């Protein structure tokens, strides 16, 4: 199953009275130094990444007056959220930093064990094994983690449109855990693709990948 949406579809959903929470992969970054113990905690997005983020925001500008922002504490996610808000012409947005939508999320039983796992340069091999249901060092069970992640983000989401800047690992793991997308190397979330949680007026939820079309780069952790 591969449920995909574009920006026009997101805008249409909002005009029809749905609420939409976007779990957005951050914008373009440079390569992570494999010897960095934090795996790029302080790494910024590139100049092109800033432009891409502004374009993301511009694509949703005016679609909804009620917008809230949240990001993982990493520098690149914070910068992404700030630039998206700029593209939406939102001055001085409140962007809450939240480790529980990033590396502190339910998907990681131990982030440092995951970091060590990825040091062998086999990021995608490990990720696709995890997404297929095989246990992986440092990871929590996929479907249980996806449910816990959703419960947490939905406890926070109070507006009609949410922009939560996070990482490709969690975009892919969430949608796979919700049985809404089957990822392979060709369909891996690019920079600024997003997992969309759509909440209908009657409260029913559905899930899809927002394919932003702003990047073709599948760069993974340690790459």
C-alpha positions in Angstrom: 0.0 0.0 0.0 1.3 3.4 -0.9 -1.0 6.3 0.0 0.4 9.6 -1.3 -0.8 13.2 -1.4 0.5 16.4 -2.8 0.1 20.0 -1.5 -3.1 20.5 -3.6 -4.6 17.5 -1.8 -3.6 18.8 1.6 -5.2 22.2 0.8 -8.4 20.5 -0.4 -8.6 18.4 2.8 -8.3 21.6 4.9 -11.0 23.4 3.0 -13.3 20.4 3.4 -13.1 20.7 7.2 -10.5 18.1 7.9 -7.6 18.7 10.3 -4.1 17.7 9.1 -1.0 17.0 11.2 2.2 16.8 9.1 5.2 15.0 10.5 7.8 16.5 8.2 11.3 15.2 7.4 13.7 18.2 7.8 15.2 19.9 4.8 18.5 19.2 3.1 21.5 18.8 5.3 25.2 18.0 4.7 26.5 14.5 5.4 26.8 13.4 9.0 30.3 12.6 10.2 30.2 8.9 11.1 32.5 9.6 14.1 30.1 12.2 15.5 28.7 10.6 18.7 25.5 12.7 18.4 25.0 11.8 14.7 24.7 15.4 13.7 22.8 17.0 16.5 24.2 20.5 15.7 24.2 20.0 11.9 22.3 22.8 10.1 20.3 22.6 6.9 22.0 23.9 3.8 21.2 27.2 2.0 19.2 25.1 -0.5 17.5 23.4 2.4 16.3 26.8 3.7 14.9 27.7 0.2 13.2 24.3 0.0 11.6 24.9 3.4 10.4 28.3 2.5 8.9 26.8 -0.7 7.1 24.1 1.5 5.6 26.9 3.5 4.6 28.9 0.5 2.7 25.8 -0.9 0.5 25.9 2.2 0.3 29.6 2.7 -3.3 30.7 3.3 -4.7 27.2 3.4 -5.5 27.4 7.1 -5.4 30.2 9.8 -4.8 27.8 12.7 -1.3 26.5 12.4 1.0 25.1 15.1 4.7 24.2 15.0 6.8 21.7 16.8 10.3 20.4 16.1 12.8 17.9 17.5 15.5 19.7 19.4 18.1 19.1 16.6 19.3 22.2 14.8 18.2 21.1 11.4 14.6 20.4 12.4 14.3 23.7 14.2 15.7 25.6 11.1 13.3 23.7 8.9 10.2 24.7 11.0 11.4 28.3 11.1 11.8 28.5 7.3 8.4 26.8 6.7 6.8 29.4 8.9 8.6 32.1 6.9 7.2 30.7 3.7 3.7 30.8 5.2 4.3 34.4 6.1 3.8 33.7 9.8 5.8 36.2 11.8 7.5 35.1 15.1 6.0 31.6 15.1 6.0 29.7 18.4 8.0 26.6 17.7 8.1 24.1 20.6 11.1 21.9 20.7 10.1 18.3 21.7 12.5 15.4 21.9 9.6 13.0 21.9 8.8 13.6 18.3 12.4 13.0 17.4 15.2 10.8 18.9 13.4 10.5 22.2 10.3 9.0 20.5 8.6 5.7 21.1 10.5 4.2 18.2 13.8 4.3 20.0 14.2 2.1 23.0 17.8 3.5 23.3 18.9 6.2 20.8 22.6 5.6 21.5 22.2 1.9 20.7 20.6 3.0 17.4 23.5 5.4 16.7 25.9 2.6 17.2 23.9 0.3 14.9 24.1 2.8 12.1 27.8 3.3 12.3 28.4 0.3 10.0 27.1 2.4 7.0 24.2 0.0 6.5 21.5 2.4 7.4 18.9 1.3 4.8 19.6 -2.4 5.4 18.8 -1.9 9.1 15.8 0.3 8.4 14.2 -2.1 6.0 14.7 -5.0 8.3 13.1 -3.0 11.1 10.2 -2.0 8.8 9.7 -5.6 7.9 9.2 -6.5 11.5 12.6 -7.9 12.4 14.1 -6.8 15.8 16.9 -4.2 15.5 19.3 -3.0 18.1 18.0 0.0 20.0 14.6 0.0 18.4 11.2 -0.6 20.0 8.7 -3.0 18.3 7.3 -1.2 15.3 3.5 -1.3 15.5 3.5 -0.7 19.3 5.8 2.3 18.8 3.7 3.7 16.0 0.6 3.5 18.2 2.4 5.2 21.1 3.8 7.9 18.7 0.4 8.7 17.3 -1.2 8.8 20.8 1.5 11.3 21.9 1.4 13.6 18.9 -2.4 13.6 18.9 -2.4 14.6 22.6 -0.5 17.7 21.6 -2.3 18.7 18.3 -4.9 21.4 19.0 -5.0 23.4 15.7 -6.3 22.6 12.2 -2.9 22.3 10.7 0.2 21.0 12.4 3.8 21.2 11.2 6.0 18.9 13.3 9.6 18.8 12.0 11.2 15.4 12.6 13.4 12.8 10.7 13.0 10.3 7.9 13.4 7.4 10.3 10.2 8.4 12.1 8.2 9.4 9.0 8.9 5.9 7.5 8.4 4.0 10.7 5.1 5.7 11.6 3.5 5.1 8.2 4.8 1.6 8.0 3.6 0.8 11.5 0.1 2.2 10.6 0.1 0.0 7.5 -0.3 3.0 5.2 2.9 2.8 3.2 5.4 0.1 2.1 8.8 1.8 1.6 11.7 0.7 -0.5 14.8 2.5 -1.6 13.0 4.2 -4.4 10.1 5.5 -2.3 12.1 6.4 0.9 11.0 9.8 2.3 13.0 12.6 0.7 13.8 15.9 2.4 10.6 17.7 3.3 8.3 14.7 2.6 5.9 14.1 5.5 3.7 11.6 7.2 0.2 13.1 7.1 -2.4 12.3 9.8 -5.8 13.4 8.5 -8.6 13.8 11.0 -12.0 14.0 9.4 -14.8 16.1 10.9 -16.3 13.0 12.4 -12.9 12.2 14.1 -11.9 9.3 11.8 -8.2 9.2 11.0 -6.4 8.3 7.8 -2.7 8.3 6.9 -0.7 9.1 3.8 2.7 10.3 2.7 2.9 13.9 1.6 5.3 13.8 -1.4 6.5 17.4 -1.4 8.4 17.1 -4.7 11.1 19.5 -3.3 13.9 17.0 -3.2 15.1 13.8 -4.8 17.7 13.0 -2.2 17.2 9.9 -0.1 20.3 10.6 2.1 20.1 8.5 5.3 21.8 8.6 8.7 25.5 8.2 8.4 25.5 9.0 4.7 
